[in-house]
Amino acid sequence: MAQAKKVVLWMLVVFVLYTIIKTPERAADLVQIGFQGISDAADSIGEFMTELIS
């Protein structure tokens, strides 16, 4: 099982590096989308907690 995790991790690293080198604009867009999703999730959690208190 540990060997499989190591292989998957290396494949992920290679894919990320390939994407960054091949299409840096697309990689930047994906990172921006990811951070926007995290930001939206944090805002939603904040609104939920505010509604619980109110």
LINVEN-V44463 format. One record per residue. N is the residue number from 0. RES is the residue in three letters. SS is DSSP state (H for helix, E for strand, C for the rest). PHI is phi in degrees with one decimal (999 if undefined). PSI is psi in whole degrees, -180 to 180 (NA if undefined). Layout:
N,RES,SS,PHI,PSI / N,RES,SS,PHI,PSI
//
This chain:
0,MET,C,999,-41 / 1,ALA,H,-63.2,-36 / 2,GLN,H,-63.9,-41 / 3,ALA,H,-65.1,-40 / 4,LYS,H,-62.1,-41 / 5,LYS,H,-63.7,-42 / 6,VAL,H,-64.5,-45 / 7,VAL,H,-63.1,-42 / 8,LEU,H,-60.9,-45 / 9,TRP,H,-64.4,-39 / 10,MET,H,-63.5,-40 / 11,LEU,H,-64.6,-44 / 12,VAL,H,-62.1,-45 / 13,VAL,H,-62.3,-43 / 14,PHE,H,-62.1,-45 / 15,VAL,H,-62.8,-46 / 16,LEU,H,-62.7,-42 / 17,TYR,H,-61.3,-44 / 18,THR,H,-63.6,-42 / 19,ILE,H,-65.1,-42 / 20,ILE,H,-72.6,-43 / 21,LYS,H,-72.6,-46 / 22,THR,C,-138.6,81 / 23,PRO,H,-62.7,-31 / 24,GLU,H,-65.0,-43 / 25,ARG,H,-66.7,-39 / 26,ALA,H,-62.8,-41 / 27,ALA,H,-64.5,-39 / 28,ASP,H,-62.3,-43 / 29,LEU,H,-63.8,-40 / 30,VAL,H,-64.7,-43 / 31,GLN,H,-62.1,-43 / 32,ILE,H,-62.4,-42 / 33,GLY,H,-61.3,-47 / 34,PHE,H,-67.3,-34 / 35,GLN,H,-64.6,-40 / 36,GLY,H,-63.4,-43 / 37,ILE,H,-63.8,-42 / 38,SER,H,-63.0,-44 / 39,ASP,H,-63.1,-40 / 40,ALA,H,-64.4,-42 / 41,ALA,H,-64.6,-41 / 42,ASP,H,-61.7,-43 / 43,SER,H,-64.3,-41 / 44,ILE,H,-64.7,-41 / 45,GLY,H,-61.5,-44 / 46,GLU,H,-64.0,-41 / 47,PHE,H,-61.4,-46 / 48,MET,H,-65.1,-38 / 49,THR,H,-63.2,-41 / 50,GLU,H,-67.4,-32 / 51,LEU,H,-66.6,-38 / 52,ILE,H,-75.8,-36 / 53,SER,C,-70.5,NA
//
